[in-house]
Amino acid sequence: MSAKQLRAKMSGNNIIAAPGIYDHMSLLMANDIGFDAHYASGYWGTASAMGEPDVGIAGYSDFLRTFSGFVLKSNAPVIADADTGFGSLANLAHAVKGYERVGIAAMQIEDQGFPKICGHVGQAVSVPAGDMIRRLHVAVEARGEGDILLIARTDARRTEGLDSAIARLNQYAENGADILFLEAPQGVEEIAEAAARLSKPLLVNAAHGGFTPILAPAEYQKLGAKFVIYPAGAPLAAAQAARKFYADLKAGNANSEGSGHYDFGDMSRQLGMEDVVALQDRHGGV
């Protein structure tokens, strides 16, 4: 799924809601339900693949390896995290070209310094706006005639206030950003105000456990947002289910099947096992 398809969805009247995908099984579930886009989070991709926190430990190669695999399997355009650009301006230019080459529809670039931190965990600090504008100039130049959408995220809300964060995002819009990501607005009033004052489409991060109220997509649309991502809902739900199974097993209950387990046959079919069996049957081998 390409950036052209995501741009076409942007031209419609409805909000684009993208659940978080953090591994290939979560992607298969999202495919099965059907969404306008999927969001590949750096936080959850790092946690799933490496068991490490979202503080810049995972690099460009780690992200690209995981996210390119998502693109190959996804039935919807993939929006992907790119942290602060993975280092120097040259690293950022390389990342833009790499993300576009593998078919990522939109990439998110943050205005934090390095090492970055999740905006709903630590007190993230934004670099001067001029530094982020340089990042955007490099990203636009690296994109060239390509279609990949550029999402500019600011983490300035918590340290500089809402007015400063909105002012930054409008500067970013003037310098090449296609979509504006206000991290950690603290209430529906702030979301509505940002949407009204921003010059380009607003993306809301509905992060379960974070600072922003969790609403249905239609409610964010009423507030003026064009995009909403839900990066944490699925991995936190999956983690809770896994922890319960492990706790039950430790307590001596190894046969809790039927109390929330996904069907093994359905999973096998989604993974393509039936195609493998059919291939073997056609050719008489294993």
Summary of the structure (lengths in Angstrom):
residues: 286
radius of gyration: 19.9
end to end distance: 33.1
largest distance: 68.1
contacts: 937
relative contact order: 0.12
helix: 49%
strand: 13%
